[in-house]
Amino acid sequence: MPTLALNDDLVLPVPQALAWRALHDLALLADSLPDGARLEAGDAPRSYALVLPGFEGILTVLDLEVPSRLRLSLEGHGPRTGKVAGQAQLRLASLGEDRALLHVALVIQAERETPSKVAGLMALRERLAGIGAAVARRHPSDRPQPVKAPPKPWPQRLVDWYLGWFAAMFNGTLFPPPKPRSRAPRAKR
């Protein structure tokens, strides 16, 4: 069975307690899905029916630690993937009073084929961006968005690279020390 393991992070512009409630808000999560996808409450307790284009499955909550960790099980099938089984772990950490970090670890096994690592990571980032946008729409923040730092000028990047290379030469990460030789007696010539 092909296996796909993915990890990614998302910074949510809300406190950790509000982010935890958003992860359990079915309407908000359904709003973050693409067109043609559905997320509904399942038949069993703590289970959800997930329908995506070309995939149908059941998400089940395995365990949770309020308000920091949630572990889900995924079972489903699709015409291209065949039977799919996997688990996802979502962890929340506070980044201050107005931001939370959502870390997602996902492992999926498919009967036939899984998407490539790059395609799977792109799809996961797209879903996380959808969740982030849905949370921002539902709970707008009055704080400004973080600004990405402008790139350094090329001379500074060159100096940074050179100093890193120079330090790596002397701390053993660029050229590791030689392996010790065994203590076999030397033959005389």
C-alpha positions in Angstrom: 0.0 0.0 0.0 1.5 3.4 -0.9 1.9 5.7 2.1 1.9 9.5 2.2 3.1 11.4 5.3 2.7 15.1 5.5 3.4 17.8 8.1 2.5 21.5 7.9 1.8 24.5 10.1 -0.7 27.4 10.0 -0.8 30.5 12.1 -4.4 31.5 13.0 -5.2 35.1 13.9 -7.2 34.1 17.0 -6.4 33.0 20.6 -5.9 29.3 21.2 -9.3 28.8 22.9 -11.1 30.3 19.9 -9.0 28.3 17.5 -10.0 25.1 19.4 -13.7 26.0 19.1 -13.2 26.7 15.4 -11.7 23.2 14.9 -15.0 21.8 16.3 -17.3 24.2 14.4 -18.8 22.0 11.6 -20.2 25.0 9.6 -16.8 26.8 9.7 -14.9 23.7 8.5 -17.5 23.0 5.8 -17.0 26.6 4.7 -13.3 26.0 4.2 -13.8 23.1 1.8 -13.7 23.5 -2.0 -16.8 23.6 -4.2 -18.5 20.3 -4.5 -17.2 19.0 -1.1 -19.3 18.4 2.0 -18.6 17.7 5.7 -21.6 16.5 7.8 -22.2 14.8 11.1 -21.9 11.0 10.8 -24.0 8.2 12.1 -21.7 7.2 14.9 -20.9 9.6 17.8 -17.9 11.8 17.1 -17.7 10.9 13.4 -18.1 13.0 10.3 -18.9 12.2 6.7 -16.5 13.8 4.3 -17.3 14.0 0.6 -14.7 15.4 -1.8 -14.6 15.3 -5.6 -13.5 11.7 -6.3 -13.5 10.6 -2.6 -15.9 9.6 0.1 -14.9 8.9 3.7 -15.6 8.9 7.4 -13.6 11.0 9.9 -13.7 9.7 13.4 -12.3 11.5 16.5 -10.0 9.0 18.3 -8.9 11.2 21.2 -8.4 14.8 22.2 -6.7 16.9 24.8 -8.6 20.1 25.3 -7.5 22.7 24.0 -4.2 21.5 22.5 -4.5 18.1 20.6 -7.0 16.3 18.4 -6.4 12.9 16.7 -8.6 11.8 13.8 -8.9 8.6 11.9 -9.8 8.6 8.2 -11.4 5.7 6.3 -12.8 6.0 2.8 -12.6 5.1 -0.9 -12.2 6.8 -4.2 -12.1 5.5 -7.8 -8.4 6.5 -8.3 -7.1 5.7 -4.8 -9.2 2.6 -3.9 -9.6 2.0 -0.1 -7.9 4.7 2.0 -7.0 4.6 5.7 -5.1 7.1 7.7 -4.7 9.3 10.7 -4.3 13.0 11.3 -3.1 14.8 14.4 -3.8 18.4 14.9 -2.0 20.3 17.7 -2.6 23.9 18.8 -0.1 26.1 20.6 -0.5 29.6 21.8 1.7 32.3 20.1 0.5 35.0 22.4 -2.9 36.4 23.3 -4.1 36.9 19.7 -2.5 34.1 17.7 -2.4 30.3 17.7 -0.2 27.8 15.8 -2.0 24.8 14.2 0.4 21.9 13.4 -1.0 19.1 11.2 0.6 15.7 10.9 -1.1 13.4 8.4 -0.4 9.8 7.4 -2.5 8.2 4.6 -2.3 4.7 3.1 -4.1 4.0 -0.1 -4.9 0.7 -1.8 -3.9 1.8 -5.3 -2.2 5.2 -5.5 -1.6 8.2 -3.4 -0.7 11.7 -4.7 2.9 12.5 -4.9 4.5 14.1 -1.8 4.6 17.5 -3.6 1.0 17.3 -4.8 -0.1 16.1 -1.3 1.7 18.9 0.4 0.2 21.5 -2.0 -3.3 20.1 -1.3 -2.7 20.2 2.4 -1.5 23.8 2.3 -4.5 24.7 0.2 -6.8 23.1 2.8 -5.0 24.8 5.7 -5.2 28.2 3.8 -9.0 27.6 3.4 -9.3 26.9 7.2 -7.3 30.0 7.9 -9.4 32.1 5.6 -12.6 30.7 7.1 -11.4 31.5 10.6 -10.4 35.0 9.6 -13.8 35.6 8.0 -15.7 34.3 11.0 -13.5 35.9 13.6 -12.0 39.1 12.1 -9.0 40.4 14.1 -8.4 44.1 14.7 -4.6 43.4 14.8 -2.6 44.0 11.7 -1.4 40.9 9.7 2.3 40.0 10.2 4.5 41.4 7.4 7.0 39.3 5.7 10.5 40.7 5.9 11.9 42.0 2.6 14.8 39.9 1.2 18.3 41.0 2.1 20.4 42.6 -0.5 22.8 40.2 -2.4 26.0 41.4 -0.7 24.5 40.7 2.7 23.3 37.2 1.5 26.8 36.5 0.2 28.4 37.5 3.6 25.9 35.4 5.5 26.6 32.4 3.2 30.4 32.8 3.6 30.2 33.1 7.4 28.0 30.0 7.5 30.4 28.1 5.3 33.5 29.3 7.3 31.9 28.3 10.6 30.9 24.9 9.2 34.5 24.2 8.2 35.7 24.5 11.8 32.8 23.0 13.7 32.9 19.7 11.7 29.6 19.9 9.8 31.2 20.7 6.4 34.0 18.1 6.5 33.3 15.6 9.3 36.3 14.2 11.1 37.7 10.9 9.7 36.3 7.7 11.1 38.6 5.9 13.6 40.6 3.0 12.2 40.7 -0.4 13.8 43.7 -1.3 15.9 45.0 -4.0 13.6 48.8 -4.5 13.6 50.5 -2.9 10.7 52.6 -5.0 8.4 56.2 -4.0 8.0 57.5 -3.2 4.5 
